[in-house]
Amino acid sequence: MKTKNLSRKSIKLILNILESVQKESRILLKRCQEDKNCNLETYENIVDKCNELEYTIKEIKELL
């Protein structure tokens, strides 16, 4: 991964933001799983978002 010189503080801030969004997305995913009226496309979009966040968080952690 090519990066410019990000400070450790900036990396931690980005990581915190990503983890917060991930937490919210997991809550939405759980609600969707419990909702019988939640359509498949919405569910799949949330799953994709969770997967992308997880991957990105993993990459950011490698910068620390």
Backbone hydrogen bonds in HBPLUS format (Angstrom, degrees):
<---DONOR---> <-ACCEPTOR-->    atom                        ^
c    i                          cat <-CA-CA->   ^        H-A-AA   ^      H-
h    n   atom  resd res      DA  || num        DHA   H-A  angle D-A-AA Bond
n    s   type  num  typ     dist DA aas  dist angle  dist       angle   num
A0006-LEU N   A0004-LYS O   2.80 MM   2  5.87 107.7  2.33 120.0 103.9     1
A0011-ILE N   A0007-SER O   3.00 MM   4  6.33 160.0  2.04 154.3 159.8     2
A0012-LYS N   A0008-ARG O   2.96 MM   4  6.20 158.2  2.01 148.7 154.3     3
A0013-LEU N   A0009-LYS O   3.00 MM   4  6.24 152.6  2.08 144.3 151.9     4
A0014-ILE N   A0010-SER O   2.95 MM   4  6.20 166.7  1.97 154.3 157.1     5
A0015-LEU N   A0011-ILE O   2.91 MM   4  6.08 159.0  1.95 147.4 153.8     6
A0016-ASN N   A0012-LYS O   2.88 MM   4  6.10 156.8  1.93 147.4 153.1     7
A0017-ILE N   A0013-LEU O   3.00 MM   4  6.28 159.6  2.04 152.4 157.6     8
A0018-LEU N   A0014-ILE O   2.93 MM   4  6.15 167.1  1.95 154.9 158.4     9
A0019-GLU N   A0015-LEU O   2.89 MM   4  6.07 159.8  1.93 150.9 156.7    10
A0020-SER N   A0016-ASN O   2.97 MM   4  6.14 147.2  2.08 142.8 151.5    11
A0021-VAL N   A0017-ILE O   2.99 MM   4  6.27 161.7  2.02 154.1 158.6    12
A0022-GLN N   A0018-LEU O   2.85 MM   4  6.04 153.5  1.92 145.9 154.2    13
A0023-LYS N   A0019-GLU O   2.96 MM   4  6.11 154.4  2.03 140.7 147.0    14
A0024-GLU N   A0020-SER O   3.05 MM   4  6.34 162.0  2.08 149.7 153.8    15
A0025-SER N   A0021-VAL O   2.89 MM   4  6.09 154.6  1.96 147.5 155.0    16
A0026-ARG N   A0022-GLN O   2.91 MM   4  6.16 151.8  1.99 149.4 156.7    17
A0027-ILE N   A0023-LYS O   3.08 MM   4  6.38 147.6  2.19 144.1 152.8    18
A0028-LEU N   A0024-GLU O   2.98 MM   4  6.32 157.9  2.03 148.4 154.2    19
A0029-LEU N   A0025-SER O   2.84 MM   4  6.07 152.5  1.92 144.8 153.1    20
A0030-LYS N   A0026-ARG O   2.94 MM   4  6.14 157.3  1.99 143.6 149.0    21
A0031-ARG N   A0027-ILE O   2.97 MM   4  6.26 159.2  2.01 149.5 155.2    22
A0032-CYS N   A0028-LEU O   2.87 MM   4  6.08 156.5  1.93 148.3 155.1    23
A0033-GLN N   A0029-LEU O   2.90 MM   4  6.16 152.0  1.98 148.1 155.8    24
A0034-GLU N   A0030-LYS O   3.06 MM   4  6.32 143.5  2.20 143.3 152.7    25
A0035-ASP N   A0031-ARG O   2.95 MM   4  6.10 127.0  2.24 140.4 154.9    26
A0035-ASP N   A0032-CYS O   3.22 MM   3  5.00 135.7  2.43  91.4 103.6    27
A0038-CYS N   A0035-ASP O   3.24 MM   3  5.44 166.9  2.26 108.6 112.3    28
A0043-TYR N   A0039-ASN O   3.16 MM   4  6.44 165.2  2.18 152.9 157.2    29
A0044-GLU N   A0040-LEU O   2.84 MM   4  6.05 166.3  1.86 156.0 159.5    30
A0045-ASN N   A0041-GLU O   2.92 MM   4  6.10 153.0  1.99 146.8 154.2    31
A0046-ILE N   A0042-THR O   3.06 MM   4  6.33 156.2  2.12 150.6 156.3    32
A0047-VAL N   A0043-TYR O   2.97 MM   4  6.27 160.0  2.01 152.6 158.5    33
A0048-ASP N   A0044-GLU O   2.88 MM   4  6.08 160.8  1.92 148.3 153.5    34
A0049-LYS N   A0045-ASN O   2.95 MM   4  6.16 157.7  2.00 144.9 151.1    35
A0050-CYS N   A0046-ILE O   2.91 MM   4  6.16 159.4  1.95 150.8 156.3    36
A0051-ASN N   A0047-VAL O   2.95 MM   4  6.20 158.5  1.99 151.2 157.0    37
A0052-GLU N   A0048-ASP O   2.91 MM   4  6.15 159.4  1.95 152.3 157.8    38
A0053-LEU N   A0049-LYS O   2.91 MM   4  6.09 161.1  1.95 151.5 156.8    39
A0054-GLU N   A0050-CYS O   2.92 MM   4  6.10 159.3  1.97 147.1 153.0    40
A0055-TYR N   A0051-ASN O   3.02 MM   4  6.23 162.3  2.05 148.9 153.1    41
A0056-THR N   A0052-GLU O   2.94 MM   4  6.11 165.4  1.96 150.8 155.1    42
A0057-ILE N   A0053-LEU O   2.81 MM   4  5.95 162.1  1.85 154.5 159.4    43
A0058-LYS N   A0054-GLU O   3.05 MM   4  6.22 156.3  2.11 143.7 150.2    44
A0059-GLU N   A0055-TYR O   3.02 MM   4  6.37 152.3  2.10 146.5 154.1    45
A0060-ILE N   A0056-THR O   2.89 MM   4  6.16 161.3  1.92 154.2 159.1    46
A0061-LYS N   A0057-ILE O   2.91 MM   4  6.10 158.8  1.96 151.6 157.1    47
A0062-GLU N   A0058-LYS O   3.30 MM   4  6.53 138.4  2.48 137.0 146.7    48
A0062-GLU N   A0059-GLU O   3.15 MM   3  5.26 130.5  2.41  96.6 109.5    49
A0063-LEU N   A0060-ILE O   2.94 MM   3  5.32 148.7  2.04 108.8 118.5    50
A0064-LEU N   A0061-LYS O   3.15 MM   3  5.43 152.4  2.23 104.5 112.6    51
